[in-house]
Amino acid sequence: MTRTKLSNPLPKIAPGAVCAQMVRCGKKNCKCARGELHGPYFYHFVRVDGMLVKKYVKAKDVAAMYAACETRRQQDKRQRLMLKTSISALSEVVERLRGYEKQLLQLTEVNYGGASEED
């Protein structure tokens, strides 16, 4: 038995979102022309170079694609939280360094009587 590789396997994580949409087929005598739309059909929406791209998702792949998008959202959320925490910690370090700098300047003034290097 030979195994065939999928040419386009589903990603484990994916940006964007999966949304259900009702559609019109465009036939004049179809029920959708009277307002009874077909569907729902599922599409994966993602921004590529600033443009919104819509791609059909097969019914059997909807759950996997939704999970991949949710995994990406959770990953992005964790990264934003880590960045926020890192920025906060860096700000604290900077404030401490400024305090140490002030203390060092005060000690220098006490030890040298405020004399500059040019004296």
Buried (B, 14 or more C-beta within 10 A) or exposed (E): EEEEEEEEEBBEBBBBBBBEBEEBEEEEEEEBEEEEBEEEBBBBBBEEEEEEEEEEBEEEBBEBBBBBBBBBBEEEEEEEEEEEEEEEEEEEEEEEEEEEEEEEEEEEEEEEEEEEEEE
